Amino acid sequence: MEQYILQLKDGRKKKFFDELLSQLDFVEVVNIMKDGKKATVALELMEALGDAKAHLHGTKKLRPAKRLLDEL
């Protein structure tokens, strides 16, 4: 099973997008934002992915993994 996290650029299209997905029998929509704990984890994960992307583009410097592990 493949999983995706999507962000709609235009919030006014949400109803249309939800209807479109409901017509696809091979897609199951899971709303992780309804569960507070899962929503927090999802938002932190999206932030971390954004940080990693910025690092790859050279716009953000991240700490080396060794330094992070040493702090634990």
MMTF fields as JSON, N, C-alpha, C and O atoms, coordinates in Angstrom:
{
  "mmtfVersion": "1.0.0",
  "mmtfProducer": "UNKNOWN",
  "numBonds": 287,
  "numAtoms": 288,
  "numGroups": 72,
  "numChains": 1,
  "numModels": 1,
  "chainsPerModel": [1],
  "groupsPerChain": [72],
  "chainIdList": ["A"],
  "bondAtomList": [4, 2, 8, 6, 12, 10, 16, 14, 20, 18, 24, 22, 28, 26, 32, 30, 36, 34, 40, 38, 44, 42, 48, 46, 52, 50, 56, 54, 60, 58, 64, 62, 68, 66, 72, 70, 76, 74, 80, 78, 84, 82, 88, 86, 92, 90, 96, 94, 100, 98, 104, 102, 108, 106, 112, 110, 116, 114, 120, 118, 124, 122, 128, 126, 132, 130, 136, 134, 140, 138, 144, 142, 148, 146, 152, 150, 156, 154, 160, 158, 164, 162, 168, 166, 172, 170, 176, 174, 180, 178, 184, 182, 188, 186, 192, 190, 196, 194, 200, 198, 204, 202, 208, 206, 212, 210, 216, 214, 220, 218, 224, 222, 228, 226, 232, 230, 236, 234, 240, 238, 244, 242, 248, 246, 252, 250, 256, 254, 260, 258, 264, 262, 268, 266, 272, 270, 276, 274, 280, 278, 284, 282],
  "bondOrderList": [1, 1, 1, 1, 1, 1, 1, 1, 1, 1, 1, 1, 1, 1, 1, 1, 1, 1, 1, 1, 1, 1, 1, 1, 1, 1, 1, 1, 1, 1, 1, 1, 1, 1, 1, 1, 1, 1, 1, 1, 1, 1, 1, 1, 1, 1, 1, 1, 1, 1, 1, 1, 1, 1, 1, 1, 1, 1, 1, 1, 1, 1, 1, 1, 1, 1, 1, 1, 1, 1, 1],
  "groupList": [{"groupName": "MET", "atomNameList": ["N", "CA", "C", "O"], "elementList": ["N", "C", "C", "O"], "formalChargeList": [0, 0, 0, 0], "bondAtomList": [1, 0, 2, 1, 3, 2], "bondOrderList": [1, 1, 2], "singleLetterCode": "M", "chemCompType": "L-PEPTIDE LINKING"}, {"groupName": "GLU", "atomNameList": ["N", "CA", "C", "O"], "elementList": ["N", "C", "C", "O"], "formalChargeList": [0, 0, 0, 0], "bondAtomList": [1, 0, 2, 1, 3, 2], "bondOrderList": [1, 1, 2], "singleLetterCode": "E", "chemCompType": "L-PEPTIDE LINKING"}, {"groupName": "GLN", "atomNameList": ["N", "CA", "C", "O"], "elementList": ["N", "C", "C", "O"], "formalChargeList": [0, 0, 0, 0], "bondAtomList": [1, 0, 2, 1, 3, 2], "bondOrderList": [1, 1, 2], "singleLetterCode": "Q", "chemCompType": "L-PEPTIDE LINKING"}, {"groupName": "TYR", "atomNameList": ["N", "CA", "C", "O"], "elementList": ["N", "C", "C", "O"], "formalChargeList": [0, 0, 0, 0], "bondAtomList": [1, 0, 2, 1, 3, 2], "bondOrderList": [1, 1, 2], "singleLetterCode": "Y", "chemCompType": "L-PEPTIDE LINKING"}, {"groupName": "ILE", "atomNameList": ["N", "CA", "C", "O"], "elementList": ["N", "C", "C", "O"], "formalChargeList": [0, 0, 0, 0], "bondAtomList": [1, 0, 2, 1, 3, 2], "bondOrderList": [1, 1, 2], "singleLetterCode": "I", "chemCompType": "L-PEPTIDE LINKING"}, {"groupName": "LEU", "atomNameList": ["N", "CA", "C", "O"], "elementList": ["N", "C", "C", "O"], "formalChargeList": [0, 0, 0, 0], "bondAtomList": [1, 0, 2, 1, 3, 2], "bondOrderList": [1, 1, 2], "singleLetterCode": "L", "chemCompType": "L-PEPTIDE LINKING"}, {"groupName": "LYS", "atomNameList": ["N", "CA", "C", "O"], "elementList": ["N", "C", "C", "O"], "formalChargeList": [0, 0, 0, 0], "bondAtomList": [1, 0, 2, 1, 3, 2], "bondOrderList": [1, 1, 2], "singleLetterCode": "K", "chemCompType": "L-PEPTIDE LINKING"}, {"groupName": "ASP", "atomNameList": ["N", "CA", "C", "O"], "elementList": ["N", "C", "C", "O"], "formalChargeList": [0, 0, 0, 0], "bondAtomList": [1, 0, 2, 1, 3, 2], "bondOrderList": [1, 1, 2], "singleLetterCode": "D", "chemCompType": "L-PEPTIDE LINKING"}, {"groupName": "GLY", "atomNameList": ["N", "CA", "C", "O"], "elementList": ["N", "C", "C", "O"], "formalChargeList": [0, 0, 0, 0], "bondAtomList": [1, 0, 2, 1, 3, 2], "bondOrderList": [1, 1, 2], "singleLetterCode": "G", "chemCompType": "PEPTIDE LINKING"}, {"groupName": "ARG", "atomNameList": ["N", "CA", "C", "O"], "elementList": ["N", "C", "C", "O"], "formalChargeList": [0, 0, 0, 0], "bondAtomList": [1, 0, 2, 1, 3, 2], "bondOrderList": [1, 1, 2], "singleLetterCode": "R", "chemCompType": "L-PEPTIDE LINKING"}, {"groupName": "PHE", "atomNameList": ["N", "CA", "C", "O"], "elementList": ["N", "C", "C", "O"], "formalChargeList": [0, 0, 0, 0], "bondAtomList": [1, 0, 2, 1, 3, 2], "bondOrderList": [1, 1, 2], "singleLetterCode": "F", "chemCompType": "L-PEPTIDE LINKING"}, {"groupName": "SER", "atomNameList": ["N", "CA", "C", "O"], "elementList": ["N", "C", "C", "O"], "formalChargeList": [0, 0, 0, 0], "bondAtomList": [1, 0, 2, 1, 3, 2], "bondOrderList": [1, 1, 2], "singleLetterCode": "S", "chemCompType": "L-PEPTIDE LINKING"}, {"groupName": "VAL", "atomNameList": ["N", "CA", "C", "O"], "elementList": ["N", "C", "C", "O"], "formalChargeList": [0, 0, 0, 0], "bondAtomList": [1, 0, 2, 1, 3, 2], "bondOrderList": [1, 1, 2], "singleLetterCode": "V", "chemCompType": "L-PEPTIDE LINKING"}, {"groupName": "ASN", "atomNameList": ["N", "CA", "C", "O"], "elementList": ["N", "C", "C", "O"], "formalChargeList": [0, 0, 0, 0], "bondAtomList": [1, 0, 2, 1, 3, 2], "bondOrderList": [1, 1, 2], "singleLetterCode": "N", "chemCompType": "L-PEPTIDE LINKING"}, {"groupName": "ALA", "atomNameList": ["N", "CA", "C", "O"], "elementList": ["N", "C", "C", "O"], "formalChargeList": [0, 0, 0, 0], "bondAtomList": [1, 0, 2, 1, 3, 2], "bondOrderList": [1, 1, 2], "singleLetterCode": "A", "chemCompType": "L-PEPTIDE LINKING"}, {"groupName": "THR", "atomNameList": ["N", "CA", "C", "O"], "elementList": ["N", "C", "C", "O"], "formalChargeList": [0, 0, 0, 0], "bondAtomList": [1, 0, 2, 1, 3, 2], "bondOrderList": [1, 1, 2], "singleLetterCode": "T", "chemCompType": "L-PEPTIDE LINKING"}, {"groupName": "HIS", "atomNameList": ["N", "CA", "C", "O"], "elementList": ["N", "C", "C", "O"], "formalChargeList": [0, 0, 0, 0], "bondAtomList": [1, 0, 2, 1, 3, 2], "bondOrderList": [1, 1, 2], "singleLetterCode": "H", "chemCompType": "L-PEPTIDE LINKING"}, {"groupName": "PRO", "atomNameList": ["N", "CA", "C", "O"], "elementList": ["N", "C", "C", "O"], "formalChargeList": [0, 0, 0, 0], "bondAtomList": [1, 0, 2, 1, 3, 2], "bondOrderList": [1, 1, 2], "singleLetterCode": "P", "chemCompType": "L-PEPTIDE LINKING"}],
  "groupTypeList": [0, 1, 2, 3, 4, 5, 2, 5, 6, 7, 8, 9, 6, 6, 6, 10, 10, 7, 1, 5, 5, 11, 2, 5, 7, 10, 12, 1, 12, 12, 13, 4, 0, 6, 7, 8, 6, 6, 14, 15, 12, 14, 5, 1, 5, 0, 1, 14, 5, 8, 7, 14, 6, 14, 16, 5, 16, 8, 15, 6, 6, 5, 9, 17, 14, 6, 9, 5, 5, 7, 1, 5],
  "groupIdList": [1, 2, 3, 4, 5, 6, 7, 8, 9, 10, 11, 12, 13, 14, 15, 16, 17, 18, 19, 20, 21, 22, 23, 24, 25, 26, 27, 28, 29, 30, 31, 32, 33, 34, 35, 36, 37, 38, 39, 40, 41, 42, 43, 44, 45, 46, 47, 48, 49, 50, 51, 52, 53, 54, 55, 56, 57, 58, 59, 60, 61, 62, 63, 64, 65, 66, 67, 68, 69, 70, 71, 72],
  "secStructList": [7, 7, 7, 7, 7, 7, 7, 7, 1, 7, 4, 4, 4, 2, 2, 2, 2, 2, 2, 2, 2, 2, 6, 7, 6, 6, 7, 7, 7, 7, 7, 4, 4, 4, 1, 2, 2, 2, 2, 2, 2, 2, 2, 2, 2, 2, 2, 2, 2, 2, 2, 2, 2, 2, 2, 2, 6, 6, 1, 7, 7, 7, 7, 7, 2, 2, 2, 2, 2, 2, 2, 7],
  "xCoordList": [0.843, 0.0, 0.891, 1.835, 0.583, 1.295, 0.505, -0.725, 1.215, 0.551, 1.077, 2.256, 0.184, 0.531, -0.007, -1.046, 0.698, 0.199, 0.099, 1.08, -1.083, -1.314, -1.688, -2.315, -1.298, -1.727, -2.395, -1.803, -3.623, -4.336, -3.891, -3.879, -3.528, -3.107, -4.292, -4.139, -5.456, -6.66, -7.69, -8.289, -7.895, -8.819, -10.253, -11.05, -10.582, -11.943, -12.217, -13.373, -11.172, -11.327, -11.46, -11.551, -11.471, -11.517, -12.745, -12.627, -13.904, -15.133, -15.046, -15.413, -14.562, -14.392, -13.409, -13.661, -12.275, -11.253, -11.769, -11.517, -12.494, -13.079, -14.043, -14.043, -14.86, -15.806, -15.06, -15.444, -14.004, -13.195, -12.609, -12.686, -12.029, -11.433, -12.483, -12.217, -13.664, -14.714, -15.162, -15.715, -14.931, -15.316, -14.292, -14.572, -13.121, -12.059, -12.126, -11.852, -12.49, -12.67, -11.35, -11.364, -10.229, -8.929, -8.243, -7.086, -8.953, -8.389, -9.181, -10.412, -8.469, -9.094, -8.552, -7.343, -9.446, -9.043, -9.031, -10.029, -7.895, -7.739, -7.43, -6.414, -8.295, -8.1, -7.382, -8.01, -6.064, -5.285, -5.401, -4.979, -5.959, -6.077, -7.201, -7.275, -8.072, -9.155, -8.636, -9.234, -7.565, -6.964, -5.848, -4.874, -5.976, -5.026, -3.581, -2.695, -3.334, -1.958, -1.395, -0.257, -2.19, -1.742, -1.535, -0.614, -2.383, -2.249, -0.943, -0.267, -0.576, 0.68, 1.861, 2.78, 1.84, 2.923, 2.985, 4.068, 1.827, 1.793, 2.356, 3.116, 1.987, 2.485, 3.993, 4.709, 4.469, 5.915, 6.667, 7.751, 6.09, 6.713, 6.762, 7.781, 5.676, 5.664, 6.692, 7.344, 6.833, 7.835, 9.242, 10.092, 9.482, 10.804, 11.118, 12.251, 10.137, 10.355, 10.646, 11.468, 9.972, 10.24, 11.65, 12.323, 12.101, 13.473, 14.487, 15.485, 14.232, 15.15, 15.215, 16.287, 14.072, 14.036, 14.816, 15.561, 14.647, 15.376, 16.878, 17.679, 17.249, 18.665, 19.246, 20.357, 18.489, 18.953, 19.106, 19.963, 18.267, 18.354, 19.372, 19.61, 19.972, 21.0, 20.47, 21.233, 19.182, 18.607, 18.519, 18.148, 18.86, 18.835, 19.944, 20.196, 20.604, 21.664, 21.136, 20.635, 21.247, 20.792, 21.977, 23.107, 21.707, 22.751, 23.104, 22.23, 24.371, 24.751, 24.075, 23.857, 23.754, 23.077, 23.904, 23.338, 25.227, 26.083, 25.91, 25.818, 25.868, 25.699, 24.329, 24.202, 23.328, 21.977, 21.96, 21.388, 22.583, 22.632, 23.449, 23.111, 24.511, 25.321, 24.508, 24.746, 23.56, 22.722, 21.728, 21.224, 21.452, 20.517, 21.229, 20.634],
  "yCoordList": [-1.174, 0.0, 1.24, 1.338, 2.169, 3.446, 4.487, 4.443, 5.419, 6.48, 7.828, 7.977, 8.813, 10.165, 11.166, 10.944, 12.246, 13.402, 14.531, 14.872, 15.106, 16.151, 17.456, 17.464, 18.548, 19.872, 20.553, 20.687, 20.977, 21.676, 23.138, 23.804, 23.622, 25.014, 25.964, 27.096, 25.499, 26.325, 25.605, 24.622, 26.092, 25.465, 25.413, 24.597, 26.287, 26.293, 25.054, 24.766, 24.313, 23.116, 21.835, 20.741, 21.965, 20.792, 19.914, 18.695, 20.533, 19.765, 18.988, 17.814, 19.644, 18.983, 17.822, 16.736, 18.059, 17.032, 15.843, 14.693, 16.117, 15.036, 14.192, 12.965, 14.848, 14.135, 13.285, 12.147, 13.839, 13.112, 11.848, 10.768, 11.983, 10.816, 9.77, 8.569, 10.227, 9.273, 8.41, 7.329, 8.872, 8.115, 7.051, 6.203, 7.096, 6.137, 4.963, 5.114, 3.788, 2.623, 2.047, 1.208, 2.474, 1.957, 2.906, 2.692, 3.964, 4.948, 4.931, 4.967, 4.876, 5.0, 6.283, 6.44, 7.18, 8.436, 8.248, 7.844, 8.545, 8.438, 9.828, 10.419, 10.352, 11.691, 11.585, 11.365, 11.741, 11.617, 12.867, 12.857, 13.93, 15.17, 15.127, 16.009, 14.128, 14.016, 13.548, 13.873, 12.812, 12.316, 13.285, 13.432, 13.935, 14.96, 14.509, 15.225, 13.324, 12.819, 12.542, 12.905, 11.9, 11.616, 12.903, 12.998, 13.891, 15.171, 15.839, 16.399, 15.789, 16.384, 15.698, 16.361, 14.387, 13.629, 13.942, 14.128, 14.001, 14.288, 15.672, 15.843, 16.653, 18.011, 18.093, 18.772, 17.4, 17.38, 16.695, 17.131, 15.627, 14.921, 15.816, 15.861, 16.522, 17.419, 18.538, 18.942, 19.037, 20.073, 19.52, 20.183, 18.302, 17.681, 17.442, 17.65, 17.013, 16.814, 18.133, 18.193, 19.178, 20.504, 20.968, 21.562, 20.688, 21.03, 20.261, 20.827, 18.982, 18.16, 18.672, 18.714, 19.055, 19.588, 20.901, 21.124, 21.769, 23.037, 22.789, 23.495, 21.786, 21.436, 20.976, 21.358, 20.162, 19.682, 20.825, 20.776, 21.848, 23.003, 24.033, 25.041, 23.771, 24.662, 25.897, 26.831, 25.928, 27.089, 26.935, 27.874, 25.75, 25.505, 24.533, 23.573, 24.787, 23.896, 23.064, 23.61, 21.751, 20.844, 20.322, 20.297, 19.906, 19.319, 17.933, 17.204, 17.567, 16.205, 15.174, 15.445, 14.012, 12.962, 12.546, 12.269, 12.49, 12.099, 13.061, 12.637, 14.336, 15.337, 15.173, 15.296, 14.901, 14.686, 13.471, 13.527, 12.378, 11.16, 11.373, 10.819, 12.16, 12.448, 13.19, 13.024, 13.996, 14.736, 13.844, 14.206, 12.693, 11.761, 11.047, 10.216],
  "zCoordList": [0.0, 0.0, 0.0, 0.783, -0.873, -0.948, -0.166, -0.125, 0.451, 1.211, 0.77, 0.445, 0.761, 0.343, 1.353, 1.975, 1.503, 2.243, 1.232, 0.572, 1.114, 0.124, 0.807, 1.866, 0.189, 0.633, -0.548, -1.619, -0.344, -1.407, -1.424, -0.389, -2.599, -2.739, -2.592, -2.132, -2.982, -2.925, -2.067, -2.502, -0.855, 0.084, -0.422, 0.041, -1.376, -1.926, -2.762, -3.073, -3.135, -3.961, -3.124, -3.681, -1.786, -0.913, -1.184, -1.302, -1.28, -1.508, -2.824, -2.881, -3.878, -5.174, -5.063, -5.586, -4.371, -4.234, -3.432, -3.792, -2.341, -1.537, -2.372, -2.272, -3.192, -4.053, -5.083, -5.353, -5.648, -6.623, -5.996, -6.582, -4.819, -4.147, -3.781, -3.835, -3.414, -3.028, -4.209, -4.007, -5.427, -6.611, -7.007, -7.854, -6.4, -6.736, -5.777, -4.586, -6.291, -5.427, -4.908, -4.008, -5.449, -5.011, -4.031, -3.669, -3.596, -2.676, -1.38, -1.391, -0.266, 1.047, 1.683, 1.851, 2.029, 2.648, 4.156, 4.753, 4.759, 6.203, 6.724, 6.357, 7.572, 8.113, 9.45, 10.486, 9.421, 10.653, 11.516, 12.673, 10.98, 11.742, 12.775, 13.63, 12.719, 13.698, 15.052, 16.078, 15.082, 16.316, 16.708, 15.97, 17.84, 18.254, 18.281, 17.813, 18.826, 18.922, 17.529, 17.232, 16.68, 15.317, 14.539, 13.728, 14.779, 14.075, 14.443, 13.58, 15.717, 16.167, 15.504, 15.023, 15.476, 14.848, 13.357, 12.802, 12.713, 11.273, 10.974, 10.021, 11.779, 11.554, 11.797, 11.061, 12.829, 13.093, 11.957, 11.569, 11.431, 10.308, 9.07, 8.381, 8.784, 7.626, 7.797, 6.834, 9.028, 9.292, 9.079, 8.485, 9.567, 9.405, 7.934, 7.503, 7.17, 5.74, 5.038, 4.123, 5.467, 4.915, 5.234, 4.392, 6.482, 6.874, 6.031, 5.585, 5.814, 5.018, 3.574, 2.971, 3.035, 1.67, 1.591, 0.636, 2.589, 2.619, 2.73, 2.119, 3.511, 3.653, 2.309, 1.941, 1.59, 0.289, -0.72, -1.603, -0.576, -1.469, -0.985, -1.65, 0.18, 0.701, 1.404, 1.655, 1.731, 2.4, 3.914, 4.618, 4.414, 5.857, 6.208, 5.48, 7.327, 7.78, 8.941, 9.924, 8.829, 9.875, 10.674, 10.186, 11.904, 12.737, 12.22, 11.75, 12.303, 11.914, 12.839, 14.02, 12.302, 13.079, 14.281, 15.338, 14.157, 15.266, 16.446, 17.598, 16.146, 17.214, 17.875, 19.094, 17.08, 17.615, 18.541, 19.629, 18.112, 18.932, 20.197, 21.244, 20.126, 21.303, 22.363, 23.56, 21.93, 22.86, 23.591, 24.654, 23.027, 23.687, 24.778, 25.464]
}
